[in-house]
Amino acid sequence: MRLLCIVLFLVSFPALAQVDARVAFLTRQLEKGKDPRARSQAALVLGATDEPDAMGPLCTALKDESEVVRSAAAKGLATLKEVAALDCLKAHKEEDAATLVAVREAIQGLEALKSRPPRIYVDLEDLKDKTGALPPDLLKATQDRLKRRLLQSGALLAPRKEPKKTAKGVLKKHGISGYRLSAEVRTTEEGGLRIVVVCLTYPDLALLGQVDVQASGAQPADLLKALAPKVIEEVAATLEWST
């Protein structure tokens, strides 16, 4: 059954310019703070930022002289849910028993995230810049954020230019549905940005609908940081991935 959908999300983000500053501030606290309690708190908050850039400082904090900070860093990495953090967690040698438990729990959580059965199969096309003004590195960073949120949503990402027969084989193997998402960045009348995603079945490419999220009130990089995860959340809700 065809599902025609248009979801609009319009919001102003006057505080988004503080996102990078917050991560930078917490990183300084984690690296330079004299009180281990302050450093451990910074590690926990970094893990809750949902910012991929937080992974590096947290991995470094696994070498902190304080076991309280090392434990908090492991817990922060578990909360951040960056599967790439498995490398630093597995490489870490820990002697403190309580901290070792935190490290092992973080590894177990990320391993479970990495190995869980896929819920959906997604062919994500390259993000297109219809504004004509976005630098390539910002476009790539936004594409990476789209992929990250898809993976967190339980998606298995299809390889580019996959044969239709192969795609159907993957769907049959896992017993899941396939989708193609074609995303574009456009400007809004208010001077903000919008991400528009056209949703199709995959690999048959029957139109399902369109999701449109918009934001204004901040710089393009900050707007796209907020819009990338939001548009995937709206797509998931519209296509009922949770069910």
N, C-alpha and C positions, 0 to 999 in steps of 0.2 A: 504493500500500500504506500502510495506516495504521501510524504509528509511535507507540507509547505510551511515554513516557519521563518519569521523575522523577529528577532529579539533585539530590542534596543536598550542600551545601558549608557546613560548620559550622566557624567559626574565631573565635578571639578576637584582637582587634587592640589591645593595650594601648598601642602606640606611635602609633596613628593620629592622636592629638591633636597630634602634632608635625608633621603634614603642612603645615598653613598656616604654622606657625612656621618650618619649613624654607624655604619659598618666600620668606617675609618676610626671613629671615636672609640668604639668597643674594642677594635683591634689594638689601639694604643693602650687602652686600659689593661687589656690582656697581656700585652708585652711589657709595659712599663710600670704597672701598678705595684706599689710596695706591699700592700696588704693582700695576702693570698685569698682572703674572702672576697675582696673586690675583683681580683682576677678571675676567680671561679664564677662569680656572678656574671662577669662580662662574657665568659665562655658559654654559659647557659643561655644568655640573651642572644648571643651571636647565632647559636643553633636554632633559635626561634625566628630569626629574621627571614628565613626562606630565600636567602641570597646565596647563590653559588660561590661568590667571592669569600664567604665566611669559612669555607672548607680549609683553605690554606692556613690561616691563623690558628684554627682549631687543631689541625694536624701538628703544627709547630708547638702548640701548648701541651701536647702529649709528652714533651721533653721538659716541662716546667719542673723546677726543684721541689715544688709542693705537691704532695699526693692528692690534696684536695682539688687543686687546679687541674691536675692530670685527669682525675675522675670526672670533673665537670666538663673537660674538653671531650672526653669520650661520650658523655651523655649528650653534649651539644651536637656531636657528629651524628649520633643516633637520631636526634630530633630533626636535623637538617635533611636527612634522607638523601644524601649524595652517595650513590653506590661507589663512585670513584674513591671515596674515603676508605674503602676496604683495604687499599694498599698500605696506607700509613698505619691503620689500626693493626693489621696483621704483622707489619714489620716492627711494631713497638714491643720492646722488652720491658715488662713490668714486674717489680718485686713486691710492691705493696698489695696485700691480699684484697682489700676493698676496691682499690683502683682496678685490679686485674678483673674483678667481677664486672665492673662498669665497661671495661674494654671488651670483654667477652660478650656481654649483652648487646653492645653496639654492633659487634661483628655478626652476631646471630640475627639481629634485626635487619641489618643491611643485606645479609645473605638471603634471608627470607624474602625481602623486597626484590632482590635480583632474580630469584628462582621461582617466584610465584607464577602460576599459570596465567597466560594472557587473557584478558576479558574482551578485548576488541583487537582488530587488525586495522592499522591506519596507514594509508599512503599519504604522507604529508608533502605537498608540493612546495617548491622554494617560494618563500615570501616575496611578493612583488611590491615594489615601491611606486605607487601612483602619484606621490607628491613630487617626485623628481628632485627632492632636496635632502634625502637621508644619506649619510655616509655609509659606505659598504660595511664597515665594522659594526655600526649600529644595527644595520639590517641583519647581519649574521648573528649578533647577540640576541636579537629578538627571535630569530628563527630557533636558536638554541633554547630559548626560554619556552617557546611553544613545544619543542620536543620534550623538554624536561617535565612540563606539566602533563603531557600526554603519557609519558612513562610512569609518572606518579599516579595517573588515573588507571593504570593497568593495561596500557596499550602496548602491543607489539608493533614496531614500525617496519613497514615494508621497504625492501630495497628499491632503488630507483630502476625504472624500466624493467620491472619484473614481468615475465610472461604471464598471461592471463591464466593459463593452465596451472602454473606454479602457485599463483595466488589462491586459486580455488582449492588446491591441495592443502595449503596452510589452513584455510578456513575449515575444511573438512577434518583435518587432523585435530584441531583444537576445539571444534564445535562452537565457533564464534562468528560474529558478523564483521564484515569489512566495510571501511569507509575511506573515501578520498576527501581530503580537506584542501581547498585551494584558498589561500589567504592573501589579502592585499591591504596595504596601508594607504589611507586616503586622508585628506584634510577635511575639516568640518567648517561650517559657515562661521562658527565662533572663533576660528583660528586654532582649534585643537586638532587632535588626531583621532582616527577611527581605524579599527581593524575589522575588515569584512571577510567572513569565511563562507564560502559556498560549500555545502555538504552534499556529497554524492555517495551512492553505494559503491563498493569496490569488490571485484574488478569490473562489474557490469556497467557502472557509471550512470545509474539512474538518479535524477535530481531528487534530493530530499528537501532542500531549502537553504536558507541563508541566515547567518547569525551576524549581528552588527553591534560592536561595542565602541563607545566613544568616551573621550575624556578631554578636558581642557584645564588650563590654569597652571601649567608647569612647562618645563623644557621638554623637547621631543624624547630625549633619552629616558626621562622620568615617567613620561606618559606611557611609553611603550613597555617599560618595566611593569607597570600596573595592568596594562591592557592585555599583554600576552597571556598571563595565567587566567585572567578573567574571561577571555574569549573561549578558552578551552573548557572552563567550567560551564559556560553558557551552552557550548556545543554538547557537552556531556549531559547536561540537564535536559536539553531540547530533544536529544536522540535517546534519552533514557538509558545511558550506559550503566547506571547503577542497578538497573533491573535486568 
